[in-house]
Amino acid sequence: MPTDPRTRIRALPLLRGLVLASLAAACVAQGQPGRGGDPGVTDTEIVIGQSITLQGGKNAYGVAAHQGMKLYIDQVNTAGGVNGRRLVVRTLDDDNRNANAEANARRLVDEGVFMLFGSVEGGPSTAVMKVAAERKVPFFGPMAGPPALRRPYQEWVFPVRAEHREEFRALMTWGASVGLKTVGFFHVDSANGKEHLDNVTHIARELGLRVVLSLPFRPDTSDADLDRMVARIGEVKPELLFNHGSASLYEKLVAKGMKAGLKTRFVAVNSGSTQIAQGLGPLANGMVFAQVVPSPWERKREITREYQEAARKADPKAEFSYGGLEGFLTAKALVMGLRAAGRDLTRASFVRALRGSTFDLGGVKVQYTPSEHVGSRFVDLSMVDRHGRFIH
């Protein structure tokens, strides 16, 4: 880690072992670019910038995703890197704050990274996207599902995971298949949340369902606010209710609703699914979650087998997770894109290689076209059993 205070990067204890750029490498990356002339590319390295929501280790999904990305990148570097170049990832924690994420992205670009990569959470990812568009720097693999990352068309943004809209569709399709007719939606009180509500309403109409309850929340939503929401659910009686984001608040809402004896069927999106299931304990039995990656515990797909073997090689006692697999899968997509761009790597050649490309990550496909950067449409459903395990 650099000792020059002008170039020091704060590193959390949990990130010990992360591949960080040394002072010398940073100077090379900024002052002596490779043949393409773009910052962050030398004859031996590609320097990548990452602003990610770790919250000092408190964001379980962010930490797991970060570990999964590191697992794949370490494996690639050990095998010789990408087209002869080692990947160097410079990571900053945005603490799930949009302003921090934007500042981090600006700092990383100013310090000479080749591209931005792998943010978590919708607000911070959208903030990083703003910088990417302004500075014309590729932003690959935001692990978030806001519509704004895909619509309107974002020239410099390349998501990998499916967007939340596809998760909402999967959950409501399941609800319709078991005879449920009315829907409630717990969503952030913001323009982004309103977009999600519009998508939910549109999908519900397509499936013959009705959205009867909207429950907007804010970061400072209190227990008393949640109690009022539970009372409202009891009055309106939606048969199906699901969330967008805020796993901790939604977990509290579900616990309060179940303890109040509500008959509403609570289901949820992928983000924070493990946290919610663990926090609810026996109350989570039978709860259905949308997942944007396959089961990390099953071995039906090549990507899962690859993830499990890499994790066990790094640590024989490794615990698998959805976040770990998503991070691993996202890093693999990044490497495939960099390889496709060839040895004469520039930002333009990287973007050009991605447009019109389809990558099979091992049972999960991602696709980009010149007019649409969708990434993956993969969504699976899981149910929590009485032992707290996720069954697909």
C-alpha positions as CSV (number, residue, x, y, z in Angstrom):
1,M,0.0,0.0,0.0
2,P,1.4,3.4,-0.9
3,T,3.0,5.5,1.8
4,D,2.9,8.8,-0.1
5,P,-0.1,10.7,1.5
6,R,-0.9,12.2,-1.9
7,T,-1.7,8.8,-3.3
8,R,-2.9,6.9,-0.2
9,I,-6.1,4.9,-0.6
10,R,-8.0,3.9,2.5
11,A,-8.3,0.2,2.8
12,L,-10.6,-1.6,5.3
13,P,-9.3,-4.4,7.4
14,L,-11.7,-6.8,5.6
15,L,-10.1,-5.9,2.3
16,R,-6.6,-7.0,3.4
17,G,-5.2,-9.0,0.5
18,L,-7.1,-7.0,-2.2
19,V,-5.1,-6.3,-5.2
20,L,-4.3,-2.6,-5.0
21,A,-2.2,-0.5,-7.2
22,S,1.2,0.3,-5.7
23,L,2.5,3.8,-6.0
24,A,4.9,2.8,-8.7
25,A,2.1,1.1,-10.7
26,A,-0.2,4.1,-10.3
27,C,2.5,6.4,-11.6
28,V,3.1,4.1,-14.6
29,A,-0.6,3.8,-15.2
30,Q,-1.0,7.6,-15.3
31,G,2.2,8.6,-16.8
32,Q,3.2,5.8,-19.2
33,P,0.1,4.3,-20.9
34,G,0.4,1.4,-23.2
35,R,0.3,1.5,-26.9
36,G,-3.4,2.5,-27.0
37,G,-2.6,5.7,-25.1
38,D,-5.6,5.4,-22.6
39,P,-5.0,5.8,-18.9
40,G,-4.7,2.7,-16.8
41,V,-3.2,0.5,-19.4
42,T,0.5,-0.4,-19.4
43,D,2.4,-3.2,-21.0
44,T,1.9,-5.3,-17.9
45,E,-1.2,-4.0,-16.1
46,I,-4.8,-2.9,-16.5
47,V,-5.8,-0.7,-13.6
48,I,-9.6,-0.8,-12.8
49,G,-11.5,1.4,-10.4
50,Q,-14.3,0.2,-8.1
51,S,-16.6,2.1,-5.8
52,I,-18.6,-0.5,-4.0
53,T,-21.0,-0.6,-1.0
54,L,-19.2,-2.4,1.8
55,Q,-20.3,-0.1,4.7
56,G,-17.2,-1.1,6.6
57,G,-18.1,-4.8,6.3
58,K,-21.7,-4.3,7.4
59,N,-23.2,-4.8,3.9
60,A,-23.3,-8.6,3.7
61,Y,-24.1,-8.7,0.0
62,G,-21.5,-6.2,-1.0
63,V,-18.8,-7.9,1.0
64,A,-19.7,-11.3,-0.5
65,A,-19.8,-9.9,-4.1
66,H,-16.5,-8.2,-3.6
67,Q,-14.9,-11.5,-2.4
68,G,-16.4,-13.3,-5.4
69,M,-14.9,-10.8,-7.8
70,K,-11.5,-11.0,-6.1
71,L,-11.6,-14.8,-6.2
72,Y,-12.0,-14.7,-10.0
73,I,-9.5,-11.9,-10.7
74,D,-6.9,-13.5,-8.5
75,Q,-7.3,-16.7,-10.4
76,V,-6.9,-14.9,-13.8
77,N,-3.8,-13.1,-12.6
78,T,-2.2,-16.3,-11.3
79,A,-2.7,-17.8,-14.8
80,G,-1.0,-14.8,-16.5
81,G,-3.6,-12.1,-16.6
82,V,-5.6,-10.9,-19.6
83,N,-3.7,-10.8,-22.9
84,G,-0.5,-10.7,-20.9
85,R,-1.6,-8.0,-18.5
86,R,-2.3,-8.3,-14.8
87,L,-5.6,-6.9,-13.5
88,V,-5.1,-4.3,-10.7
89,V,-8.3,-3.3,-8.8
90,R,-8.4,-0.1,-6.8
91,T,-11.4,-0.3,-4.4
92,L,-13.2,2.4,-2.4
93,D,-16.1,1.9,-0.1
94,D,-19.1,4.3,-0.9
95,D,-20.9,3.4,2.3
96,N,-24.2,3.1,0.3
97,R,-24.2,6.9,-0.2
98,N,-24.8,8.3,-3.7
99,A,-22.6,11.4,-3.1
100,N,-19.7,9.1,-1.9
101,A,-20.1,6.9,-5.0
102,E,-19.9,9.8,-7.3
103,A,-16.9,11.3,-5.5
104,N,-15.2,7.9,-5.5
105,A,-15.8,7.5,-9.3
106,R,-14.4,11.0,-10.0
107,R,-11.3,10.3,-7.9
108,L,-10.6,7.0,-9.5
109,V,-10.9,8.4,-13.0
110,D,-8.8,11.4,-12.1
111,E,-6.1,9.0,-10.7
112,G,-6.0,7.2,-14.0
113,V,-8.0,4.0,-14.0
114,F,-8.9,2.5,-17.3
115,M,-12.5,1.8,-16.4
116,L,-15.1,1.7,-13.6
117,F,-16.4,-1.7,-12.4
118,G,-18.6,-3.6,-10.1
119,S,-20.6,-1.2,-7.9
120,V,-23.4,-2.5,-5.7
121,E,-26.8,-1.0,-4.8
122,G,-29.0,1.1,-7.2
123,G,-28.3,4.6,-6.0
124,P,-24.5,4.4,-5.9
125,S,-24.4,2.5,-9.2
126,T,-26.5,5.3,-10.8
127,A,-24.1,7.9,-9.3
128,V,-21.1,6.1,-10.8
129,M,-23.0,5.9,-14.2
130,K,-23.3,9.7,-14.2
131,V,-19.5,10.0,-14.0
132,A,-18.9,7.3,-16.6
133,A,-21.1,9.1,-19.1
134,E,-19.6,12.5,-18.3
135,R,-16.0,11.3,-18.6
136,K,-16.6,8.8,-21.3
137,V,-15.2,5.9,-19.3
138,P,-16.6,2.4,-19.5
139,F,-18.6,1.2,-16.4
140,F,-18.9,-2.5,-16.4
141,G,-20.9,-4.9,-14.2
142,P,-23.0,-2.7,-11.9
143,M,-24.6,-5.3,-9.6
144,A,-27.9,-3.4,-9.4
145,G,-31.2,-3.4,-11.2
146,P,-32.5,0.2,-11.7
147,P,-34.1,0.9,-15.0
148,A,-31.8,4.0,-15.3
149,L,-28.8,1.8,-15.9
150,R,-30.4,0.5,-19.1
151,R,-33.1,3.0,-20.2
152,P,-32.6,5.4,-21.9
153,Y,-29.7,3.7,-23.7
154,Q,-26.4,4.2,-21.8
155,E,-23.5,4.1,-24.2
156,W,-20.8,3.5,-21.5
157,V,-22.7,1.2,-19.1
158,F,-22.7,-2.6,-19.4
159,P,-24.7,-4.4,-16.7
160,V,-24.3,-8.1,-16.3
161,R,-27.1,-9.2,-13.9
162,A,-30.8,-9.0,-14.9
163,E,-32.7,-5.8,-13.9
164,H,-35.2,-5.6,-11.1
165,R,-38.1,-5.6,-13.7
166,E,-37.3,-9.2,-14.6
167,E,-37.3,-10.1,-10.9
168,F,-40.7,-8.4,-10.4
169,R,-42.1,-10.3,-13.3
170,A,-40.8,-13.7,-12.0
171,L,-42.3,-13.1,-8.5
172,M,-45.7,-11.9,-9.9
173,T,-45.8,-14.8,-12.4
174,W,-45.3,-17.2,-9.5
175,G,-48.0,-15.4,-7.6
176,A,-50.5,-15.7,-10.4
177,S,-49.6,-19.4,-10.9
178,V,-50.7,-20.1,-7.3
179,G,-53.9,-18.1,-7.6
180,L,-53.0,-14.8,-6.0
181,K,-54.7,-11.7,-7.5
182,T,-53.7,-8.5,-5.7
183,V,-50.2,-7.0,-5.1
184,G,-48.5,-4.7,-2.7
185,F,-45.1,-3.1,-3.3
186,F,-42.6,-1.9,-0.7
187,H,-40.3,0.6,-2.5
188,V,-37.9,3.5,-1.9
189,D,-39.6,6.9,-1.9
190,S,-37.7,8.4,-4.9
191,A,-37.9,8.8,-8.6
192,N,-36.1,5.5,-9.0
193,G,-38.7,3.9,-6.7
194,K,-41.5,5.5,-8.8
195,E,-40.1,3.9,-11.9
196,H,-40.1,0.5,-10.2
197,L,-43.7,1.0,-9.2
198,D,-44.7,1.9,-12.8
199,N,-43.0,-1.3,-14.0
200,V,-44.8,-3.4,-11.3
201,T,-48.1,-1.9,-12.3
202,H,-47.5,-2.5,-16.0
203,I,-46.4,-6.2,-15.4
204,A,-49.4,-6.7,-13.1
205,R,-51.8,-5.7,-15.8
206,E,-50.1,-8.1,-18.3
207,L,-50.6,-10.9,-15.8
208,G,-54.1,-10.1,-14.8
209,L,-53.1,-8.9,-11.3
210,R,-54.0,-5.6,-9.5
211,V,-51.5,-3.4,-7.5
212,V,-53.6,-2.4,-4.5
213,L,-51.0,-1.0,-2.2
214,S,-47.8,1.1,-2.5
215,L,-45.6,1.4,0.5
216,P,-42.9,4.0,-0.1
217,F,-40.0,4.1,2.5
218,R,-37.1,6.4,3.2
219,P,-33.7,5.6,4.8
220,D,-34.9,7.1,8.1
221,T,-38.1,5.0,8.2
222,S,-38.7,4.2,11.9
223,D,-40.2,1.2,13.7
224,A,-43.3,3.3,14.2
225,D,-43.5,3.9,10.5
226,L,-43.3,0.2,9.8
227,D,-46.0,-0.5,12.4
228,R,-48.3,1.9,10.4
229,M,-47.4,0.1,7.2
230,V,-48.3,-3.2,8.8
231,A,-51.7,-1.8,9.9
232,R,-52.2,-0.6,6.3
233,I,-51.4,-4.0,4.9
234,G,-54.0,-5.4,7.3
235,E,-56.6,-3.0,6.0
236,V,-56.0,-3.4,2.3
237,K,-55.0,-7.1,2.4
238,P,-52.8,-7.6,-0.7
239,E,-52.4,-11.3,-1.3
240,L,-48.8,-10.9,-2.5
241,L,-46.3,-8.3,-1.3
242,F,-42.6,-7.8,-2.3
243,N,-39.9,-5.2,-2.1
244,H,-37.4,-3.2,-4.0
245,G,-34.1,-3.0,-2.0
246,S,-33.6,-2.2,1.7
247,A,-33.2,-5.7,3.0
248,S,-33.0,-4.6,6.6
249,L,-36.2,-2.5,6.6
250,Y,-38.1,-5.2,4.6
251,E,-37.0,-7.9,7.0
252,K,-38.4,-5.8,9.9
253,L,-41.7,-5.2,8.0
254,V,-42.1,-9.0,7.2
255,A,-41.4,-9.9,10.8
256,K,-43.9,-7.4,12.1
257,G,-46.5,-8.5,9.6
258,M,-46.1,-12.2,10.3
259,K,-46.2,-11.7,14.0
260,A,-49.4,-9.6,13.5
261,G,-51.0,-12.6,11.8
262,L,-51.3,-11.0,8.4
263,K,-52.3,-13.5,5.6
264,T,-50.4,-11.6,2.9
265,R,-47.7,-13.8,1.2
266,F,-44.4,-11.9,1.6
267,V,-41.8,-12.6,-1.1
268,A,-38.6,-10.6,-2.1
269,V,-36.0,-9.8,-4.7
270,N,-32.5,-11.2,-4.6
271,S,-30.6,-8.4,-2.8
272,G,-30.3,-9.3,0.8
273,S,-32.1,-12.6,0.5
274,T,-29.6,-14.5,2.7
275,Q,-29.7,-11.6,5.3
276,I,-33.5,-11.6,5.3
277,A,-33.8,-15.4,5.6
278,Q,-31.2,-15.5,8.4
279,G,-32.8,-12.6,10.3
280,L,-36.3,-14.0,10.1
281,G,-35.2,-17.5,11.2
282,P,-38.3,-19.8,11.3
283,L,-40.5,-17.0,10.0
284,A,-38.7,-17.3,6.6
285,N,-40.0,-20.9,6.0
286,G,-41.8,-21.0,2.7
287,M,-40.7,-17.5,1.6
288,V,-40.0,-17.1,-2.1
289,F,-37.1,-15.0,-3.5
290,A,-36.1,-14.0,-7.0
291,Q,-32.4,-14.7,-7.7
292,V,-30.3,-13.3,-10.5
293,V,-27.7,-16.1,-10.4
294,P,-28.2,-19.9,-10.2
295,S,-28.0,-21.6,-6.8
296,P,-24.4,-21.3,-5.5
297,W,-24.9,-24.7,-3.7
298,E,-26.0,-26.8,-6.7
299,R,-23.8,-28.0,-9.5
300,K,-26.2,-27.9,-12.4
301,R,-24.3,-25.2,-14.3
302,E,-20.7,-24.8,-15.3
303,I,-20.4,-21.4,-13.7
304,T,-21.5,-22.7,-10.3
305,R,-19.1,-25.6,-10.5
306,E,-16.3,-23.2,-11.5
307,Y,-17.2,-20.9,-8.6
308,Q,-17.3,-23.7,-6.0
309,E,-14.0,-25.2,-7.1
310,A,-12.2,-21.8,-7.1
311,A,-13.6,-21.0,-3.7
312,R,-12.6,-24.3,-2.2
313,K,-9.1,-24.0,-3.7
314,A,-8.7,-20.6,-2.0
315,D,-10.2,-21.9,1.3
316,P,-11.2,-25.5,1.9
317,K,-13.8,-24.2,4.4
318,A,-15.3,-21.6,2.1
319,E,-19.0,-20.9,2.4
320,F,-20.9,-20.3,-0.9
321,S,-23.3,-17.4,-1.3
322,Y,-25.4,-15.7,-3.9
323,G,-23.3,-12.5,-3.6
324,G,-20.1,-14.5,-4.0
325,L,-21.4,-16.2,-7.1
326,E,-22.7,-12.9,-8.6
327,G,-19.3,-11.2,-8.0
328,F,-17.4,-14.2,-9.5
329,L,-19.7,-14.3,-12.5
330,T,-19.5,-10.5,-13.1
331,A,-15.7,-10.6,-13.0
332,K,-15.7,-13.5,-15.5
333,A,-17.8,-11.4,-17.9
334,L,-15.4,-8.5,-17.5
335,V,-12.4,-10.7,-18.3
336,M,-14.2,-12.1,-21.4
337,G,-14.9,-8.6,-22.6
338,L,-11.3,-7.5,-22.0
339,R,-10.0,-10.6,-23.9
340,A,-12.3,-9.9,-26.8
341,A,-10.9,-6.3,-27.1
342,G,-7.4,-7.8,-27.8
343,R,-3.9,-6.7,-26.8
344,D,-4.2,-3.2,-28.3
345,L,-6.6,-2.2,-25.5
346,T,-8.3,1.2,-25.4
347,R,-11.6,2.3,-24.0
348,A,-13.0,2.5,-27.5
349,S,-11.8,-1.0,-28.4
350,F,-13.3,-2.4,-25.2
351,V,-16.7,-0.8,-25.9
352,R,-16.5,-1.9,-29.5
353,A,-15.8,-5.5,-28.6
354,L,-18.8,-5.6,-26.2
355,R,-21.3,-4.2,-28.6
356,G,-22.9,-7.0,-30.6
357,S,-21.3,-9.6,-28.3
358,T,-22.9,-12.6,-26.5
359,F,-20.9,-14.3,-23.8
360,D,-21.8,-17.7,-22.3
361,L,-20.5,-17.5,-18.7
362,G,-21.2,-21.2,-18.1
363,G,-24.9,-21.6,-18.3
364,V,-25.7,-17.9,-17.9
365,K,-25.6,-15.7,-21.1
366,V,-25.0,-12.0,-21.3
367,Q,-25.7,-10.0,-24.5
368,Y,-25.0,-6.5,-25.7
369,T,-26.1,-4.9,-28.9
370,P,-25.3,-1.5,-30.5
371,S,-28.6,-0.1,-29.2
372,E,-29.2,-2.1,-26.0
373,H,-27.0,-3.1,-23.1
374,V,-29.2,-5.7,-21.4
375,G,-26.6,-8.1,-20.0
376,S,-28.3,-11.2,-18.6
377,R,-32.0,-11.9,-18.3
378,F,-31.5,-14.8,-16.0
379,V,-33.9,-14.9,-13.0
380,D,-34.6,-18.0,-11.0
381,L,-36.9,-18.5,-8.0
382,S,-35.8,-20.0,-4.7
383,M,-37.8,-21.0,-1.6
384,V,-36.5,-21.1,2.0
385,D,-37.2,-24.5,3.7
386,R,-37.7,-25.1,7.4
387,H,-33.9,-25.5,7.9
388,G,-33.2,-22.0,6.4
389,R,-31.8,-23.4,3.2
390,F,-32.6,-22.0,-0.3
391,I,-34.3,-24.6,-2.5
392,H,-34.5,-23.8,-6.3
